[in-house]
Amino acid sequence: MEKDNHTVTEFILLGFSQDPVMQLILFVIFLIVYSMTLMGNITLIVLIYTDSRLHTPMYFFIGNLSFLDLWYSSVYTPKIMVTCISEDKSISFAGCLAQFFFSAGLAYSECYLLAAMAYDRYVAISNPLLYAQAMSRWLCMCLVGISYIGGFVNAIILTSNTFTLNFCGDNVIDDFFCDVPPLIKLACDVKDSYQEVLYFLLASNVITPTALILASYLFIIAAILRIRSTQGRLKAFSTCSSHLISVTLYYGSILYIYSRPSSSYSLERDKIVSTFYTVLFPMLNPMIYSLRNKDVKEALKKFCKMTTS
């Protein structure tokens, strides 16, 4: 390949394995995971939309989280399945750029949305009587809108800086999707300025929302400690436990991948970790927010009765 990236027309995605039997097994696994992701997130969105008991700020945010996860998974999983069963492992330069842009935009939006959800939980626990007034529909829509705008503006910055790098040597991406670590491995002119852009985006899209989430939970803990009864404290904590689990899983895997210098990237190890937050996490989120939630369970029972009657 020429050292000018404008001559690049495609990349080759190696995926997880070159063994045909293993590829078929992986295809079946990813098909099951993707089917469960679609079913879980679409079901949760439908329940929140149709059941009036779920028309609250908390479920408004959960519905938007499911919407993000629905598209986030769709950016990766269909291409992974095609790569598993097809001899053609290529992805066009434009296709790689589009996948990179939408994955970054959706991932960054989810970071901001999780921070907004932490603030929502703080308001609900610290001032439950005025919760509906404090978290007005207008404020909820603004927080969600800011999450999307912030996510995709930063995705434009990352994409424009990444795809103006010069790629030299091989055009083979030792991964299952177009991401920062494998593309850096192919670039021959990664300057300090690009690394500074990565650190800026990490700070603005991951570290800052993480700090906001931690601050929200410090106030939440303080509010819970002011509750006199043990039962009241447990009930207050249970309202934010699902969000806390979701944040821990999502931010933990992202910080592991992107908070290290490029010299320490290990593509084989990072493949496994990135599979978690790109493919498995969108499937787990509906379970996290429904299996422990009495309102969602009741809404699902009601919906099943309506569809079967």
N, C-alpha and C positions, 0 to 999 in steps of 0.2 A: 504494500500500500504506500502511496506517496505520502510525504510528510505534510502536505497541505490538506487540511480536513475538508476543504470544499470538494475534493475529488472522491471523498468517501460516499458510497452509495448504499452500503448496507453493513450491518454487523452480524456476527454469528453468535447465537446464545447457546452455550454448552449445556446449560441446565444442570441437573443433579447427577445424571449417570448416562453413560454411553451404552450400557447393557440393555438390549431389547426387552428382555423379560422384566428387568427392574423398571424400565420406562413404562411398560404396560401396567405394572403394579402402581407406579406413581400416578399414572393417568386416572386409574380407578379411585385412588385416594383423593386426589384433587377434585375429581368429579363429585364425589360424595361431600367433601368439605364445601365446595362451591354451591352445591344444591342446598345444603343445610344453611349456608350463609344467606342465600336468596330467600329461602323459605322463612327463616327466623326473622330477618330484618323487615321483609315485606309484611309478615304477620304482625309484628310489633307496630309498624307504621299504620296499618289498617285498624288495629285495635285502638290506638291513640286517637285516630281520626274519627272513628265511629262511636266510641263510648264516651258519653258526656262526663263520666266520673274521672276520666283521664285528661280532661281539658284544663290542666293546671300548668303553671310555668315549668315544674320539674319534668313533666311528661312532654312538654313542648321541646325542651332541650334533648330529651332522650329520643324523641322522634327524629330530630335533626341529626343526632348522632347515628341513628340507624340509616338515615338517608346517605350520610357520608360513607359509612361502612359498606353500604350496598354498592356504591360506585367505586369506592377504594379497592374492594376486592375484584371488581370487574375490570379494573385497569390491568391487573396481573394475571389472575387465574385462567381466563380463557386462552391467553397466549402461552401460558405454561402447559396447558393440556395439549394444545396444538403442537408444541415443541416435543412433547413426549411421544406422540404417535406419528409424527411426520418426519420424513428424512430431511426435509428442508428446515434447517434451524435458523434461517436468516430473518433479520428484521431490518427494514429499510432505515436509512438515516432519518427520514421524516417521521417514520413510525417510532423509532427510538426516542426522538425528541419529544413527540407527543406523549408517549408513555411516561417519560421523565417529567414533563411539565405537569401533567394531570396528577401523577402520583405525589409530586412535591406539593402541589396546591391543595389536594385533599388531605394530605398528612399534616401540613401546617395548619389548615383550617380546623382539623380535629384537635390539635394542641390548644388553639385559642378557645375552642368550644368547651373542652374539658375544664379550662380555667373559668369560663363563664358559669359552668355547672357547679364549680366549687363555691363561687360567690352566691349562687342560688341556694345552695345548701346552708351557707352561713346565715343568709337572711331568714330562711325557713326555721332554723333552730334558735337563732338569737331573738327573733321577733315574730313568733308564729301567728299572733292575732292580727298583725298588719301585713302578713306575707303577701296576700293577694294584691293589696294596694301598692306595696313596695316593689314587687316584681310585676309591674303592669305589662300588658301585652306589647305596648310600644317599646318598653325597655327590653323585653325579651327579644323582640324582632331586631332591635338595634344591636344587641349583643351577638346575635346569630349573624346578622349582616356584616358586622365588623370582623367576625371570625372568618367568613368567606373572603371578604375583600383583603384582609391582612394576609391570609394564606396564599391567595393567588397572586398578589402583588409581589410577595417574596419569592414565589415560584418563578415569576418572570425574571427576577434578578438572578436566581440560581441557574435557570435554564440558559439565559443569554450568556452568562459567564462560562458555563460548562461547555456549551457547544460552539464557542469561539476558540477553544483550545485546539492545538495542532495534535492530531493523532498520528502516531508513526508505528512502524513495525507491523504486528499482526492486527487484524480487525476482529479477533475472537474475544468475546466477553465471557469470562469464566464465571457466569452467574445465570440466573433465570429471568432477569429483567435488567433494564437500563438504569443503573444507579451510580451514585458518586464514586464509591470505592473502585469498582471495576473499570469505570471510564478513566479515572485518574491513572490506573495501571497502564492504560493504552496511550495516554498523553505523553508527549515528549517535551513539553515546555510549561510544566506546572510551576507558575511563578508564585512568589510569596504573596502577591496581591490576591491571587485566587484563594490561597489558604486563608487570608484575612477575610475574604467574602464568606467563606464557609464558617469561620468563627463568628462573624457578625450575624449570619442567619441562624446559627446555633443559639446565640445569645438572645436574639429577638423572637425566635419561634419556639424554642424549647426551654432555655434557662429562665427567661422572663415569665412565661406562663407557669413554669414549675415554681418559681418564687411566689407568684400570686396564689397558686394553689396551696403552698405551704403556709403562707400568711393567712389564707382563709381558714385552714384547718387549725391553726393556732387560736384564732378567734372562736372557732367552733368548739374546740376543747374547753376554752375558757367559759363559753356559754353552757356547755354540758355540765361542767363542774359546779355551776351555780344552781343547777336543778337539784332539789333536795332529795327526792325519792330515787331509789335505785332503779325501779321500774321505768321511771321517767327518763333517766339517763340512758338506759339500754334502748328504749324506744327512740330517743333522739339520735343515738349513735347508729342504729339500724337504718335510719333514713339516708345516711351518707356512706354506709359500708360498701354498697355496690359501686358507687362512684370511686371510692378509695381503691377498691380492687382493680377497677378499670384503669385508673391513672397509674397505679404501680406497675401493671403489666405493660402498658403502652409506653410510658416514659422510660421504664427500665431498659427495654429492648432498644429504643431509639437512642438513648444516651450511650449505650454500649457501642452501637455502630458508629455514631457520628461525633462523639466527643473526644476521639483519639486522633493523633496526628496520622497523616496518610502513610508514613513509614511503618506504622504498626498494624496496618490492615492485613488480615488473614482471610482471603476470599472463601476458602473452604469452611472455616468456622463461622464467618459472617453470613454465609448462605443460610445456615440453620437458624440463626438468630433473626435474620431478616424475613425468613418464611413465617416466623411467629407473628410479627406485627403486620405483615402484608396479607397473609392468607388466613391464619388461624384466629387472630384477634377479632376481625370482623365477624367471624362465626361465633366467637365466645360472648361478645357483647350482649346480644339479645338474651342469652342464657343468664348472664350476670344480672341483668335488669329485670328479668321475669321470674326466674325460679325462686328468688327470695322475696318477691313482691306480691303481696296479697291482692292488691287492686288489679294488677295485670292478670293474675290467675283467674279472678272472678270475671274479668272482661273476656278472657279467652273462653271460659265455660259458657258465658252468655252468647258469645259469637257462634260457638259450635252448636248450641241449641237452636239459634236462629237459622243457621245454614242447613241443619238436618230436619227441621220441622217443615 
